[in-house]
Amino acid sequence: MIEKTPVARILRCHAKPGRAEDCMALLEGLLQGSRQIPGCVFASLIPPAAEREPHQFVQRFATLQDLARWQESAGHAQWRERLEQMAEVVDAGPIEGLQVWTAPPVPVAVPPKWKLTVVSWMGIFPLVAVSLGLLTPLLQSWPFLARILLVTVLVVSLMSYVVMPRLVRWMGWWLRGK
């Protein structure tokens, strides 16, 4: 049976001395090229926040099989070889589901799913409660599915871009604790 779960891949690249600009240019090229990789549905490049931090390259693939096909391809081997000439590369390996939110700066154990579920609930519960409380009176004339569509788009967007990154940062001590 083929697994249909989306999977992410994170490369952390510490540019070798004097190679930061070359490394960034190569990663930007890989970012542009990712659009042509079969099964790659998203790619992003995160430059280092400070001089000693790594560049991070994130790719999301539709399935684990799509990622495996890319990693076994000649194109991947060429990119990897060029990148390793100018940077120390750490591949965090395939990361699936909610674990993508907690990908640490260096490869370590990923938090258990039950902890990720608790932290996700901590964000979703107040967002849904506030959204329903504020929007229900305004949207009473809307059809049921349209109301649900608006609320879920709002909650998912806020979770992805505002709430979850902060919760992971604030609860990191607990998520990664023993």
Protein Blocks (a to p, Z undefined) as FASTA:
>chain_A
ZZfbdcdddddddddehilmmmmmmmmmmmmmmmmmghiabdcddddfbfkbccdddddd
fbfklmmmmmmpmklmmmmmmmmmmoccddebjaehjllmmocfbdcddddfklmmmmmm
mmmmmmmmmmmmmmmmmmmmpcfklmmmmmmmmmmmmmmmmmmmmmmmmmmmmmmmZZ
